[in-house]
């Protein structure tokens, strides 16, 4: 899956590796459904960033590779399987170098990222 994100400096196409949704302020007038995309910004910052669905455009809705459902009482989602199975998601978001390296190895192995593009992050 790919999303288009525009900030004040540029527009980029990002690869999505996790999607979460849920309800904010449930039972109040401010009740709101949310969806977040966890996407890799690129080789210069190989960690996952969090992007609100209201701030991006989905440009390719296909989920490539193996994905798994994750859910609990607060929110539900789908995640690129190695991030869930290896318990890497939180560490990759927190920019742990070893977790990022492991995540990139899985994504490259599965053909989701270009090895040449991410060689410096490995």
Order of alpha helices (4+ residues) and beta strands (2+ residues): beta-beta-beta-beta-beta-beta-beta-alpha-alpha-alpha
